């Protein structure tokens, strides 16, 4: 069983991290977008759900970022070369940078609000300072902008998946479901 990536493709560690991260990001995007549109009486519950999911998966998401930074990106398959491959690698890296910015700005925004971070009523991470509303607003701007960039990046990522499935038919999609052979 191939755990680590090879030049030919992903190993089980990358595959599992990719899909767990995808699930968490969709849950965070959904719960985050519901904060602003919920009934004001439900806003605190939505915010707590979003924050709880983010903090509960915090180490997993940092592990995903660190794994790709350390291991790098597998090379192209035999029918996958040129500018589109380079663009795909760049997009993956950009998505991970945006994710890192969100992992920093989210808790920072809560603490700058003077709020403790409560995780599913399991534990509490206390805020250290009095509210700093200008700082909170700056972190909120970064967090929201990154969420929009993440959503746009996911759409581009899915367009690339469709391109490989419908037009190229080069087996690229299979690389993120099944580990590469040991080369």
C-alpha positions, 0 to 999 in steps of 0.5 A, spaced: 500 500 500 502 506 497 502 511 503 506 517 500 506 520 494 510 518 488 512 522 482 507 519 478 501 521 483 498 521 490 499 516 496 493 514 501 496 520 506 494 525 500 488 522 498 485 522 505 487 529 507 484 531 500 477 528 501 477 530 509 479 537 507 474 538 502 469 535 507 471 540 512 471 546 507 464 545 505 462 545 512 465 551 513 463 555 507 456 553 508 456 554 516 460 561 515 455 563 510 449 562 514 452 566 519 450 573 516 443 570 513 440 567 519 435 570 523 439 574 529 436 570 534 440 564 531 446 568 529 450 566 535 448 558 534 451 559 527 457 562 529 458 557 534 457 551 529 462 555 524 467 556 529 467 549 532 468 546 526 474 550 524 477 549 531 475 542 531 479 540 524 484 546 525 490 541 526 487 536 520 487 543 516 494 545 518 497 538 517 494 538 510 498 544 508 504 542 511 504 535 508 503 539 501 509 544 503 513 538 505 512 533 500 511 537 494 506 536 488 506 529 484 509 530 477 504 530 471 502 523 467 504 522 460 498 526 457 498 532 462 503 537 460 504 544 459 501 551 462 494 547 464 498 543 469 502 548 471 496 552 473 493 547 476 499 546 481 499 554 482 491 553 484 492 548 489 498 552 492 493 558 492 488 554 495 492 552 501 495 559 502 488 562 502 486 556 507 492 558 512 490 565 512 483 563 514 486 559 519 489 565 522 484 570 521 478 566 524 481 565 531 484 572 531 477 575 529 474 572 535 479 574 540 479 581 537 472 581 538 473 579 545 470 573 545 472 566 547 472 561 542 467 555 544 468 548 541 461 544 541 461 546 548 467 541 549 472 546 551 473 554 551 479 558 549 479 564 552 480 571 549 486 574 552 484 582 551 478 587 551 475 588 544 479 591 539 474 592 534 478 595 528 482 589 529 476 585 528 474 588 522 480 587 519 481 580 520 473 579 518 475 583 512 481 578 510 477 572 513 471 574 508 475 575 502 479 569 503 472 565 503 470 568 497 477 566 494 476 559 496 469 559 493 472 561 486 478 557 487 474 551 488 469 552 482 476 553 478 478 546 481 471 543 479 472 546 472 479 543 471 476 536 474 470 536 469 475 538 463 480 532 465 474 528 465 470 530 459 475 533 454 482 530 456 480 523 459 487 522 461 485 519 468 487 525 472 481 524 476 483 517 478 489 520 481 485 523 487 481 516 489 487 511 488 494 511 490 499 511 485 504 505 484 510 505 487 515 508 482 
